[in-house]
Amino acid sequence: MSSRKMSCNLNEDRISGLPDAILIHILSLLPSKDAANTIFIKRFYELWPFIHTLNFDQCMFQGHYCAYCGRASQASCPDYDERFLNFIRHVLLLNKSLNIDKFCLKFHFSLSHSFRQREAGRIDTSQYDFMRSEKRMANEICTWIRFALSKNLKVLDLFFSRHDTFRPQAYYDLPSCILNSPHLVELRLTFCKIDTKKKSELKSLTTLSLNEVMIMDQSMDFILFGCPMLEQLKLWFCYVQRRVILVNSTLKTLVLGIRRSQTLIHVSCPTLLSLEISGYVDVLDIANVPSIAEVSANRNLIFDYSEYKDYQEMRILLQTITGVKSLKLSSWFGLVFSSWQLTNLPSPTFSCKSLHLQLDFVKWHLPGILNLLKHCPCLENLIIKITSYFVPTCQKTLSWSWSHPYKFDADEYWNMVDTPVQCLTQHLKTVEIAGLVMEKQVIQFLEYLLGHSMVLKKMKILAKKEIYGTNGPKYDKAHEYEERLMKAPKASAYAAVFLY
């Protein structure tokens, strides 16, 4: 091919030659502000009004400064970004698409002024204009949502940052029309308030995500009653005024973040496959989950046995998930199993083949790790992530008071284990450990695994190199530990150690 013909081919505009439907689909993948900017390109001028994804994010809007919004929110009156609002109005006014697949709105908004007046029990005339501004803005947001719903909307994502209030009662009141949309497949809400008195009509909904949402009275029950196709449910640290009953015959994935003030949460889902729980898990009542295969449990609190007294209640909770194939536990649960090991309390036996531990490592995790290995007899894959490593200081002794009667020499702990562990002798094949690995007690544990895992095939170690540097005492110690692991005796002739 001649250079002239090649130059012509390289300069040829092939995108403009694509069919309208394909170009509209490409434009719909862009943020709405970028799609609208294509009006300056002749081929796209008449196409962008037909985009079927509307994504409005105030923080991504050109010229918007979130820090300014934070300061403005502390002022005596609502302050909205009129440029952003006018852009939304313009896009919706010109939209000609018959169907909208997704409508996403991320906007700084709350009803804080109106809430403060209700809380005071009287109307301050000086605040009347501010309350009217909030009400007018709430009504306009409702108009935008109704417009999207009228186009057979499939995905709705509303995110209202808390702005100047931490009072959930001041959150945006969700319009009832949203809970009566038969075409919605996915609904995601953040910092909203739901108050409904009748059954929802979400006949096509498969995914529902509520993040820090204020749920009034029986609203949760009314929502779930009208979702016959629901498969994924997320309730992440929502404000719920009464106990929650999650009884569903189609749900497959459940994610729960539980506040301290939360009352009982009852879960009965025979089709549930995956459960993730975080926060105050003590209020959970799990029953009838025979299909569950994967559980992740996290509780980001300092463990104190003097506060944690109800052994039987926690054991019953864990007993309901003993049949899972994959189990993920946080530091808090690791210390629960340590306390049971040290106090000779029986632990439930799990049939999981994969165990994932995420630890803020202290020496008191060692009995818990051993206890878990003993009670996971079929374990094949062990994954541990060490996010921090410390020894409780004198300032923290109160939090660790439960451990005082059970002192032991951590450096000799694994040498004192004299009974075989079933999963090590018969099943454990892979070990993966990541994070702050190059510490003495962690290395001793890995040496124990290498020396007692009869069928081990691979041990993968991903140490945080930046912590130890490339020279100095920490580097020398890490290098020494690496050599120790490579030369450590192995119970399995097929075991290979990989350091990264």
Disulfide bonds with the S-S distance in Angstrom:
none
